Amino acid sequence: MNDIQGLIDKVSRESKLTEADIKAKMSERKEKTHGLLSDYGALYAVAKEYGVDLSEGEAQTQVSDISSIKPQGSVNVCGRVRIVYSPREFKRKDNTAGKFASVEIADKTGGIRVVLWNGNAEITKQLHVGDVMYVKNGFSKDNRGAIEIHAGNLTSVAINPKTLPVELPTMAEEKTNTIASLKSDMDSATIRCRVNAYYPPTEFKRSDGTTGKRASFIAQDESGTIRVVLWGDNAGVSLKEGDIIKIENAYTRTGLNSEVEVQVGSRSRVIPLDEKLQLPPIEKKAQAPPGELSIADIKPDLRGFNASGRIVKIYPPRDYANGKMSSLVLADKTGSMRVVLWNEKSAVAGELKEGDAIKITNAYSKANLSNEPEIHVGKYGDVIVTPNLNVPSMDELGKFAGTDKKIADLENNERNVRITGRIVDMNAERPVLYATCPSCSKKAQNLGGDFLCDSCGSIDPNYNMVLSFTIEDDSGNIRSVVFKENAEKLAGFDAEEAMNMMGESQDELAPARRIRELLLNKQFSLTGRVRYNEYGDQLEFMVDSIG
């Protein structure tokens, strides 16, 4: 173990912070956790924020040259972004929806495609050509002779870390075209524009009989206007009149009335911008809220809707950084879904019980860490017990309340299933902590030392625990993932203790190895849900509660 002063000196050298700045940031971290972090734990958090690796010798993270990467292995890689492709949705074998995006990166030895699955696909919203991408704990695969790196839920992706683990080539600055400068048959064009006169997606039949999709709008910048056609997945990008966007890597063709049009295809990307153009204002049309929704119709990022159902499971309140929260499972005849009650609404949970019929008003929805929708009830929402509500009885909804099953009998998309078995393996080569937003609990991304939440912007993150292990009963085994307080319950210590352990040992994997020793061959009952992991091509069990 190194002395704390030596580690402070190391962070100072590599981050360019003064010793006084480092100690002030350590004090802020310790105050935020009410003294639970030691000096070592607080310094580890500061080092993490500024991309400084406190590891020494063999424990230091090894970054592979792109040209040396082989398939079927865990890999760390750092490269500069050459091309960013928009997130795309797809249908899994079970007909459920998934999402991925891809990025091409390069180092001095070559280039490679990085595939970002589900929640990691959202990183592309903040990514630009020339940025540095640092991928830790990715998985390399052979795709028809080409090696790719796949980044799933347990992969860490940092953008523009303040300290680069390898030397990278420079890239020319991205060129932006004005609309007036666009000519027909350009292979690559990038414009900033405002959306005018948006025309929603329509389907069409291709010559081979398959169905395609396109949308269009009139784009405007200070130099003029042009028609933009969005094809395939880009036709599904959520746009409205008045939006300011950037279109990357589009191409141009001569279209209607022999005029030049911008074509946004599979190699193109549409990016919302938080900026203004010097253009006349557009009158915006009011949009009505979606109203009453069945659980099956609730998708992420809806606002102002109502939902009704019966409570089939309820969890006790718990503290988080900005107050209290409670959660429950609501079911109707179409399915079940987790409901999160925030702050003053959390107190309502004490008046509720399993079996109550309730009506939720003015709710909003978000995707959880598994990219599944959840109902959220905040300051302007309400939960009303309504005994005469026309919803199925508890007997009819029993399948949503939790059932005991053997691992071999688990099926994709099952919820509230309880399995009992012995932990036979745990991956101790992945760090057990990840950064989340203190307000909405979404996974946070490290953008050059500044942590960013897709919903809340720049944040000072919380650190939470995640464990991945294999559990086995007499019928088979399944990979299981457990987050936050449930992970802490299994580990026997919390995230702050894990951070202290890493700071004292200068070893990011020390908590993972200790937890592995504690859990191997121990038996547990776990309640959760089953999902198909598309990049691992297997079912996995997402743990909601223990015992």
C-alpha positions as CSV (number, residue, x, y, z in Angstrom):
1,M,0.0,0.0,0.0
2,N,1.4,3.4,-0.9
3,D,1.2,6.3,1.5
4,I,-1.6,8.8,0.8
5,Q,0.7,11.7,0.2
6,G,2.5,9.7,-2.6
7,L,-0.8,9.0,-4.2
8,I,-1.9,12.6,-4.0
9,D,1.4,13.6,-5.7
10,K,0.7,11.1,-8.5
11,V,-2.8,12.4,-9.1
12,S,-1.4,16.0,-9.1
13,R,1.3,15.1,-11.7
14,E,-1.1,13.4,-14.1
15,S,-4.1,15.6,-13.7
16,K,-2.3,19.0,-13.4
17,L,-4.4,19.8,-10.3
18,T,-2.7,21.4,-7.4
19,E,-2.4,19.5,-4.1
20,A,-4.8,22.0,-2.5
21,D,-7.3,21.4,-5.3
22,I,-7.1,17.6,-4.8
23,K,-7.5,17.9,-1.0
24,A,-10.5,20.2,-1.5
25,K,-12.1,17.7,-3.9
26,M,-11.4,14.9,-1.4
27,S,-13.2,16.8,1.3
28,E,-16.2,17.4,-0.9
29,R,-16.4,13.7,-1.6
30,K,-16.2,12.8,2.1
31,E,-18.9,15.4,3.0
32,K,-21.2,14.0,0.3
33,T,-21.0,10.5,1.8
34,H,-21.3,11.9,5.4
35,G,-17.8,10.7,6.3
36,L,-18.2,7.1,5.0
37,L,-15.2,7.5,2.6
38,S,-11.7,7.3,3.9
39,D,-8.9,9.5,2.5
40,Y,-8.0,6.6,0.2
41,G,-11.6,6.2,-1.0
42,A,-12.0,9.9,-1.6
43,L,-8.7,10.1,-3.5
44,Y,-9.8,7.1,-5.6
45,A,-13.0,9.0,-6.6
46,V,-11.0,12.1,-7.6
47,A,-8.5,10.1,-9.6
48,K,-11.3,8.3,-11.4
49,E,-12.9,11.6,-12.3
50,Y,-9.7,12.9,-13.9
51,G,-8.7,9.6,-15.6
52,V,-5.7,8.9,-13.4
53,D,-5.0,5.2,-12.8
54,L,-3.7,4.5,-9.3
55,S,-2.9,0.9,-10.1
56,E,0.7,-0.3,-10.1
57,G,2.6,-3.0,-11.8
58,E,0.6,-6.0,-13.0
59,A,-2.7,-4.6,-11.7
60,Q,-2.5,-1.7,-14.1
61,T,-5.1,-1.9,-16.9
62,Q,-3.6,-3.2,-20.1
63,V,-4.8,-1.5,-23.3
64,S,-4.5,-3.5,-26.5
65,D,-3.3,-2.3,-29.9
66,I,-6.2,-2.5,-32.3
67,S,-4.1,-4.6,-34.7
68,S,-3.4,-7.2,-32.0
69,I,-7.0,-7.9,-30.9
70,K,-8.2,-11.5,-31.4
71,P,-11.8,-12.8,-31.2
72,Q,-13.6,-14.2,-28.1
73,G,-11.9,-12.3,-25.4
74,S,-12.2,-9.5,-22.9
75,V,-10.4,-6.4,-24.1
76,N,-9.5,-2.8,-23.3
77,V,-9.0,-0.5,-26.2
78,C,-8.5,3.3,-26.8
79,G,-9.0,5.0,-30.1
80,R,-10.0,8.2,-31.9
81,V,-13.5,8.3,-33.4
82,R,-13.6,8.2,-37.2
83,I,-17.3,7.5,-37.9
84,V,-20.4,7.5,-35.6
85,Y,-23.5,5.6,-36.7
86,S,-27.0,6.4,-35.3
87,P,-28.6,4.0,-32.8
88,R,-30.8,1.4,-34.5
89,E,-33.6,-0.7,-33.1
90,F,-34.1,-4.4,-34.0
91,K,-36.4,-7.3,-33.3
92,R,-35.0,-10.1,-31.2
93,K,-35.9,-13.7,-31.8
94,D,-38.7,-13.4,-29.2
95,N,-40.1,-10.3,-31.1
96,T,-39.0,-7.8,-28.3
97,A,-37.2,-4.6,-29.3
98,G,-33.4,-4.0,-28.7
99,K,-31.1,-1.2,-29.6
100,F,-27.5,-0.8,-30.7
101,A,-25.2,1.7,-32.3
102,S,-21.7,1.5,-33.7
103,V,-18.6,3.6,-33.9
104,E,-15.4,3.2,-35.9
105,I,-12.3,4.1,-33.9
106,A,-8.6,4.0,-34.8
107,D,-5.2,4.0,-33.0
108,K,-1.7,4.1,-34.6
109,T,-2.0,0.4,-35.5
110,G,-5.4,0.2,-37.2
111,G,-9.1,0.7,-37.0
112,I,-12.0,-1.3,-35.5
113,R,-15.8,-1.2,-35.2
114,V,-17.2,-0.9,-31.6
115,V,-20.8,-2.0,-31.2
116,L,-22.6,-0.3,-28.3
117,W,-25.6,-2.3,-27.0
118,N,-28.8,-1.0,-25.4
119,G,-28.0,1.7,-22.8
120,N,-24.5,2.2,-24.1
121,A,-26.0,3.0,-27.5
122,E,-27.0,6.4,-26.0
123,I,-23.3,7.4,-25.8
124,T,-23.4,8.3,-29.5
125,K,-25.6,11.2,-28.7
126,Q,-22.6,12.9,-27.1
127,L,-19.9,11.6,-29.5
128,H,-18.2,13.5,-32.3
129,V,-15.7,12.7,-35.0
130,G,-12.2,13.1,-33.5
131,D,-13.2,12.4,-29.9
132,V,-11.3,9.7,-27.9
133,M,-13.2,6.6,-26.9
134,Y,-11.7,4.4,-24.1
135,V,-13.5,1.0,-23.8
136,K,-12.8,-1.1,-20.7
137,N,-14.1,-4.7,-20.4
138,G,-15.4,-5.0,-23.9
139,F,-15.7,-8.3,-25.7
140,S,-14.1,-9.1,-29.1
141,K,-16.0,-11.1,-31.7
142,D,-15.5,-12.3,-35.2
143,N,-18.2,-10.9,-37.6
144,R,-17.8,-12.6,-41.0
145,G,-14.1,-12.3,-40.8
146,A,-13.9,-8.8,-39.3
147,I,-13.0,-8.4,-35.6
148,E,-15.4,-6.2,-33.6
149,I,-15.6,-5.0,-30.0
150,H,-19.0,-5.3,-28.3
151,A,-19.9,-3.1,-25.3
152,G,-22.7,-4.3,-23.1
153,N,-24.2,-3.3,-19.7
154,L,-21.0,-4.1,-17.8
155,T,-18.6,-2.4,-20.2
156,S,-17.2,0.9,-19.2
157,V,-16.9,3.5,-21.9
158,A,-15.2,6.9,-21.3
159,I,-15.2,9.7,-23.8
160,N,-12.2,12.1,-24.0
161,P,-10.5,11.0,-20.7
162,K,-8.1,13.6,-19.4
163,T,-5.2,11.2,-19.3
164,L,-4.8,9.0,-22.4
165,P,-3.6,5.4,-21.8
166,V,-2.0,5.3,-25.2
167,E,-0.7,7.8,-27.8
168,L,-3.2,8.4,-30.5
169,P,-3.0,10.0,-34.0
170,T,-4.6,13.4,-34.6
171,M,-7.5,13.9,-37.0
172,A,-8.5,16.8,-39.2
173,E,-11.3,19.0,-37.9
174,E,-14.8,18.1,-39.1
175,K,-16.1,20.3,-42.0
176,T,-19.6,21.7,-41.8
177,N,-21.4,22.6,-45.1
178,T,-23.9,25.4,-45.5
179,I,-27.1,24.4,-47.3
180,A,-26.3,26.9,-50.1
181,S,-23.0,25.1,-50.8
182,L,-24.5,21.6,-51.3
183,K,-24.3,20.2,-54.8
184,S,-25.7,17.0,-56.3
185,D,-23.9,13.7,-55.8
186,M,-21.8,14.6,-52.8
187,D,-20.7,11.5,-50.9
188,S,-20.4,13.1,-47.5
189,A,-22.0,16.2,-46.2
190,T,-22.5,17.6,-42.7
191,I,-25.0,20.5,-42.0
192,R,-26.5,22.3,-39.0
193,C,-30.1,23.3,-39.6
194,R,-33.6,23.9,-38.2
195,V,-36.4,21.4,-38.9
196,N,-39.3,23.1,-40.9
197,A,-42.5,21.4,-42.2
198,Y,-41.8,17.9,-40.9
199,Y,-43.5,15.0,-42.6
200,P,-43.9,11.8,-40.5
201,P,-42.6,8.3,-41.5
202,T,-44.4,6.4,-44.2
203,E,-43.8,2.8,-45.4
204,F,-43.2,1.8,-49.0
205,K,-42.6,-1.4,-51.0
206,R,-39.2,-2.1,-52.5
207,S,-38.8,-3.9,-55.8
208,D,-37.9,-7.1,-54.0
209,G,-41.2,-7.0,-52.1
210,T,-39.7,-6.0,-48.7
211,T,-41.0,-2.9,-46.8
212,G,-39.0,0.2,-46.2
213,K,-39.6,3.4,-44.3
214,R,-38.9,7.1,-45.0
215,A,-39.6,10.5,-43.5
216,S,-38.7,14.0,-44.7
217,F,-38.6,17.6,-43.7
218,I,-37.5,21.0,-45.0
219,A,-34.2,22.0,-43.5
220,Q,-33.2,25.6,-43.1
221,D,-30.0,27.5,-42.1
222,E,-28.9,31.1,-42.6
223,S,-28.0,30.4,-46.2
224,G,-31.2,28.7,-47.5
225,T,-33.5,25.7,-47.4
226,I,-33.4,22.1,-48.7
227,R,-35.4,19.0,-48.6
228,V,-34.0,16.2,-46.3
229,V,-35.1,12.6,-46.7
230,L,-34.6,10.2,-43.8
231,W,-34.3,6.5,-44.6
232,G,-34.7,3.3,-42.6
233,D,-33.9,3.7,-38.9
234,N,-33.2,7.4,-39.3
235,A,-36.8,7.8,-40.4
236,G,-37.8,6.8,-36.8
237,V,-35.7,9.6,-35.2
238,S,-38.0,11.8,-33.1
239,L,-38.1,15.2,-34.7
240,K,-40.5,18.2,-34.6
241,E,-40.8,21.5,-36.3
242,G,-38.3,24.0,-34.7
243,D,-35.7,21.4,-33.7
244,I,-32.1,22.5,-34.3
245,I,-30.1,19.5,-35.4
246,K,-26.8,18.4,-37.0
247,I,-26.8,15.8,-39.8
248,E,-23.5,14.0,-40.2
249,N,-22.2,12.0,-43.1
250,A,-25.2,12.4,-45.4
251,Y,-25.1,12.3,-49.2
252,T,-26.9,14.4,-51.8
253,R,-28.9,13.5,-54.9
254,T,-31.1,15.3,-57.4
255,G,-34.7,14.8,-56.4
256,L,-38.1,16.4,-56.8
257,N,-38.3,19.2,-59.4
258,S,-34.7,18.5,-60.3
259,E,-33.6,20.1,-57.0
260,V,-30.8,18.9,-54.8
261,E,-31.9,16.9,-51.7
262,V,-30.0,15.6,-48.7
263,Q,-30.3,11.8,-48.1
264,V,-29.8,10.5,-44.6
265,G,-29.0,6.8,-44.8
266,S,-27.5,4.0,-42.7
267,R,-24.1,5.7,-42.5
268,S,-25.6,9.0,-41.5
269,R,-26.5,10.4,-38.0
270,V,-29.0,13.0,-36.8
271,I,-27.9,14.8,-33.6
272,P,-30.1,17.2,-31.6
273,L,-28.3,20.5,-30.9
274,D,-28.7,22.9,-28.0
275,E,-28.0,26.0,-29.9
276,K,-29.8,28.7,-32.0
277,L,-29.6,29.8,-35.6
278,Q,-30.4,33.3,-36.8
279,L,-33.8,32.4,-38.3
280,P,-37.3,33.7,-38.0
281,P,-39.3,31.8,-35.2
282,I,-41.8,29.0,-36.0
283,E,-45.1,28.8,-34.2
284,K,-45.1,25.5,-32.3
285,K,-48.2,23.4,-32.1
286,A,-49.4,22.1,-28.7
287,Q,-49.3,18.4,-28.3
288,A,-51.9,16.5,-26.2
289,P,-50.6,14.1,-23.6
290,P,-51.0,10.4,-24.4
291,G,-53.8,10.0,-21.8
292,E,-54.7,6.6,-20.3
293,L,-52.3,3.8,-21.3
294,S,-52.3,0.1,-20.6
295,I,-49.0,-1.3,-19.3
296,A,-48.1,-2.9,-22.6
297,D,-48.3,0.4,-24.3
298,I,-45.9,2.3,-22.0
299,K,-42.6,3.0,-23.6
300,P,-39.6,5.1,-22.3
301,D,-39.7,8.9,-22.4
302,L,-43.5,9.5,-22.3
303,R,-44.9,12.3,-20.2
304,G,-48.3,13.2,-18.8
305,F,-50.0,9.8,-19.0
306,N,-52.3,7.9,-16.7
307,A,-52.2,4.2,-15.9
308,S,-54.4,1.9,-13.8
309,G,-53.8,-1.6,-12.3
310,R,-53.3,-3.6,-9.1
311,I,-50.3,-3.7,-6.9
312,V,-48.8,-7.2,-7.0
313,K,-45.6,-6.3,-5.0
314,I,-44.4,-3.4,-3.0
315,Y,-40.9,-2.5,-1.7
316,P,-40.0,-0.4,1.4
317,P,-38.8,3.2,0.9
318,R,-35.1,3.9,0.7
319,D,-32.8,6.9,0.8
320,Y,-31.0,8.3,-2.3
321,A,-28.8,11.4,-2.8
322,N,-31.7,13.9,-3.0
323,G,-34.3,12.4,-0.7
324,K,-36.4,9.2,-0.6
325,M,-37.9,6.8,-3.1
326,S,-40.2,3.8,-3.0
327,S,-41.1,1.3,-5.7
328,L,-43.9,-1.2,-6.4
329,V,-44.9,-3.6,-9.2
330,L,-48.2,-2.7,-11.0
331,A,-50.1,-5.2,-13.2
332,D,-53.1,-5.0,-15.5
333,K,-54.4,-7.5,-18.0
334,T,-51.6,-6.6,-20.5
335,G,-48.5,-7.0,-18.2
336,S,-46.6,-5.7,-15.2
337,M,-44.2,-2.8,-14.7
338,R,-42.1,-1.3,-11.9
339,V,-43.4,2.0,-10.6
340,V,-41.0,4.4,-8.8
341,L,-42.4,7.0,-6.3
342,W,-40.1,10.0,-5.7
343,N,-39.6,12.1,-2.5
344,E,-43.0,13.3,-1.1
345,K,-44.8,10.7,-3.3
346,S,-42.7,8.0,-1.6
347,A,-44.6,8.5,1.6
348,V,-47.7,7.3,-0.2
349,A,-46.2,3.8,-0.3
350,G,-46.7,3.5,3.5
351,E,-50.5,3.7,2.9
352,L,-50.5,1.1,0.1
353,K,-50.6,-2.7,0.3
354,E,-50.3,-5.5,-2.1
355,G,-53.7,-6.2,-3.8
356,D,-54.8,-2.5,-3.9
357,A,-56.3,-1.2,-7.1
358,I,-54.8,2.2,-7.9
359,K,-54.9,4.9,-10.6
360,I,-51.7,6.8,-11.4
361,T,-52.1,10.2,-12.9
362,N,-49.7,12.6,-14.7
363,A,-46.8,10.0,-14.7
364,Y,-43.7,9.9,-16.8
365,S,-41.6,7.0,-18.0
366,K,-37.9,6.3,-18.2
367,A,-35.7,3.4,-19.3
368,N,-34.0,1.5,-16.5
369,L,-30.4,0.2,-16.6
370,S,-31.7,-2.8,-18.5
371,N,-33.3,-0.5,-21.1
372,E,-36.8,-1.5,-20.0
373,P,-39.6,1.1,-19.3
374,E,-40.6,2.1,-15.8
375,I,-43.4,4.4,-14.6
376,H,-42.2,7.3,-12.5
377,V,-44.4,9.5,-10.2
378,G,-42.9,12.8,-9.2
379,K,-44.0,16.1,-7.8
380,Y,-46.9,16.6,-10.2
381,G,-48.1,13.0,-10.4
382,D,-50.5,11.2,-8.0
383,V,-51.3,7.7,-6.8
384,I,-55.0,7.1,-5.9
385,V,-56.4,4.0,-4.3
386,T,-59.6,3.2,-6.3
387,P,-61.3,0.1,-4.9
388,N,-64.0,-0.1,-7.7
389,L,-61.5,0.1,-10.5
390,N,-62.2,-2.3,-13.4
391,V,-58.9,-4.3,-13.2
392,P,-58.3,-8.0,-12.8
393,S,-58.3,-9.6,-9.4
394,M,-55.1,-10.8,-7.6
395,D,-56.0,-14.4,-8.5
396,E,-56.0,-13.4,-12.2
397,L,-52.8,-11.4,-11.8
398,G,-51.0,-14.1,-9.8
399,K,-48.6,-14.8,-12.6
400,F,-47.2,-11.3,-12.1
401,A,-46.8,-11.6,-8.3
402,G,-43.9,-14.1,-8.3
403,T,-43.5,-17.8,-8.9
404,D,-40.9,-20.3,-8.0
405,K,-39.2,-21.9,-11.0
406,K,-36.3,-24.1,-11.9
407,I,-33.5,-22.4,-13.9
408,A,-34.0,-24.8,-16.9
409,D,-37.7,-23.7,-17.1
410,L,-37.0,-20.0,-17.3
411,E,-38.4,-18.2,-20.4
412,N,-37.5,-14.9,-21.9
413,N,-39.4,-11.8,-20.6
414,E,-40.7,-13.6,-17.5
415,R,-41.1,-11.2,-14.5
416,N,-41.3,-11.7,-10.7
417,V,-39.7,-15.2,-10.9
418,R,-37.9,-16.7,-7.9
419,I,-35.0,-19.1,-8.4
420,T,-32.9,-20.7,-5.7
421,G,-29.4,-22.0,-6.3
422,R,-25.7,-21.9,-5.5
423,I,-23.3,-19.3,-6.9
424,V,-20.8,-21.3,-8.9
425,D,-18.8,-18.5,-10.6
426,M,-18.3,-14.8,-10.5
427,N,-16.4,-12.6,-12.9
428,A,-13.7,-10.9,-10.7
429,E,-12.1,-9.2,-13.7
430,R,-14.7,-6.4,-13.9
431,P,-14.8,-3.4,-11.5
432,V,-17.9,-3.6,-9.2
433,L,-18.6,0.2,-9.2
434,Y,-20.3,2.3,-11.9
435,A,-21.3,6.0,-12.0
436,T,-24.9,7.1,-12.0
437,C,-26.8,10.4,-12.0
438,P,-27.8,11.4,-8.4
439,S,-31.2,12.8,-9.7
440,C,-32.6,10.2,-12.1
441,S,-30.2,7.2,-11.4
442,K,-29.3,6.7,-15.1
443,K,-25.8,5.5,-15.9
444,A,-23.5,8.4,-16.3
445,Q,-20.8,8.8,-18.9
446,N,-17.3,10.2,-18.3
447,L,-16.7,12.9,-20.9
448,G,-13.1,14.0,-20.4
449,G,-13.5,14.1,-16.6
450,D,-16.9,15.7,-16.7
451,F,-19.7,13.3,-16.0
452,L,-22.8,13.6,-18.1
453,C,-26.4,12.3,-17.7
454,D,-28.4,12.1,-20.9
455,S,-31.4,13.5,-19.1
456,C,-29.9,15.9,-16.5
457,G,-26.7,17.2,-18.2
458,S,-23.5,17.7,-16.3
459,I,-23.5,16.0,-12.9
460,D,-21.4,15.0,-9.8
461,P,-22.1,11.3,-10.0
462,N,-22.9,8.7,-7.3
463,Y,-21.2,5.4,-7.4
464,N,-23.2,2.2,-7.3
465,M,-22.4,-1.5,-7.1
466,V,-23.1,-4.1,-9.8
467,L,-22.2,-7.8,-9.6
468,S,-22.3,-10.5,-12.3
469,F,-22.3,-14.2,-11.4
470,T,-23.5,-17.6,-12.4
471,I,-26.1,-19.3,-10.2
472,E,-26.9,-23.0,-10.5
473,D,-29.6,-25.4,-9.3
474,D,-30.2,-29.1,-10.1
475,S,-31.7,-28.3,-13.5
476,G,-29.1,-25.9,-15.0
477,N,-27.4,-22.5,-14.5
478,I,-27.9,-18.9,-15.7
479,R,-25.8,-15.7,-15.7
480,S,-27.3,-13.2,-13.1
481,V,-26.8,-9.5,-12.7
482,V,-27.6,-7.5,-9.6
483,F,-27.4,-3.7,-9.0
484,K,-27.2,-1.2,-6.2
485,E,-28.6,-2.0,-2.8
486,N,-29.2,-5.7,-3.7
487,A,-25.6,-6.0,-4.9
488,E,-24.5,-4.4,-1.6
489,K,-26.6,-6.9,0.3
490,L,-25.0,-9.8,-1.4
491,A,-21.5,-8.4,-1.0
492,G,-21.9,-7.6,2.6
493,F,-20.5,-4.1,2.2
494,D,-21.5,-0.9,0.4
495,A,-20.2,1.2,-2.5
496,E,-18.3,3.6,-0.2
497,E,-16.5,0.6,1.5
498,A,-15.6,-0.7,-2.0
499,M,-14.2,2.7,-3.0
500,N,-12.2,2.8,0.2
501,M,-10.8,-0.7,-0.5
502,M,-9.8,0.4,-4.1
503,G,-8.1,3.6,-2.8
504,E,-6.1,1.8,-0.1
505,S,-5.0,-1.1,-2.4
506,Q,-4.6,1.0,-5.6
507,D,-6.4,-2.1,-7.2
508,E,-9.7,-1.5,-8.9
509,L,-10.5,-5.2,-8.8
510,A,-9.8,-5.8,-5.1
511,P,-13.6,-5.6,-4.1
512,A,-14.5,-8.0,-6.9
513,R,-12.0,-10.6,-5.8
514,R,-13.2,-10.3,-2.1
515,I,-16.8,-10.6,-3.1
516,R,-16.0,-13.7,-5.2
517,E,-14.4,-15.4,-2.2
518,L,-17.4,-14.6,-0.1
519,L,-20.1,-15.7,-2.5
520,L,-18.7,-18.8,-4.2
521,N,-20.7,-22.0,-3.3
522,K,-23.2,-20.0,-1.2
523,Q,-26.9,-20.6,-1.8
524,F,-29.4,-17.7,-2.4
525,S,-33.0,-17.2,-3.4
526,L,-33.3,-14.5,-6.0
527,T,-36.4,-12.8,-7.4
528,G,-36.2,-11.0,-10.7
529,R,-36.9,-11.1,-14.4
530,V,-35.5,-13.0,-17.4
531,R,-34.2,-11.3,-20.5
532,Y,-32.3,-12.3,-23.7
533,N,-28.8,-10.8,-24.0
534,E,-28.4,-10.3,-27.7
535,Y,-24.6,-9.8,-27.8
536,G,-24.0,-12.7,-25.4
537,D,-26.7,-14.8,-27.2
538,Q,-28.1,-16.2,-23.9
539,L,-30.8,-15.7,-21.3
540,E,-29.8,-13.8,-18.2
541,F,-31.5,-13.2,-14.8
542,M,-31.9,-9.6,-13.6
543,V,-32.2,-9.6,-9.8
544,D,-34.9,-7.4,-8.2
545,S,-34.8,-8.7,-4.7
546,I,-32.9,-11.2,-2.5
547,G,-34.4,-13.8,-0.1
